[in-house]
């Protein structure tokens, strides 16, 4: 019933909707690129319609992908990068484990202790995320304070090791490149809310590309089959 209601009253078939959403979140395509690609299939779809689909189904894809993720390890690499939203630079907190598996992300208007705490709390809420034994961060002074407060609140292990060594964070800095390249082709995100929706979908597709789901994604066809299955479209 949950999956049926997701596509209720839509004028297009669910597989067409998921195709455009999946392509937009996986490849460096604009909404107008997708309009032209759908025209080749004999479908006339407005770019604003595809945009609404991405905003609606991107977060749903993220929610479904996270149910199937492998357990991360307990060595976190945390860093923040910059994303422009409505002409303003905002901070995108991201964390991977020592093997490069995505842990979580968090978009924030500020770069301070409160933002760092919200990010850590969000990440720790997922069952696939292992509580950290060690967290590697840059020289941002907000991290030690945020982690200490979380220890005092019993939300992080007391014996956790904090390393502020920039070169050890190369793995997460390299991982930022995929997100930044993808967002750059979008010519700017229009609001904080829609930025969060789109980023959640991009990160979900990125986790699939990195083969973080239990079933293992071996090809683009596999990827499509898994997504269809999660949305109740499997044959």
ABEGO torsion letter per residue (X at the ends): XAAAAAABGBABBAAAAAAAAAAAAABBBBAAAAAAAAAAAGBBBBAAAAAAAAAAAAAAAAAAAAAABBBBBABBBBBBBBBBBGGBBBBBBBBBBAAGBBABBBBBABBBAAAAAAAAAAAAABAABBBBABBBBBABAAAAAAAAAAAAAGABBAABBBBBBAAAAAAAAAAAAAAAAAAAAAGEBABAAAAAAAAAAAAAAAAAAAGABAAEBABAAAAAAAAAAAAGABX
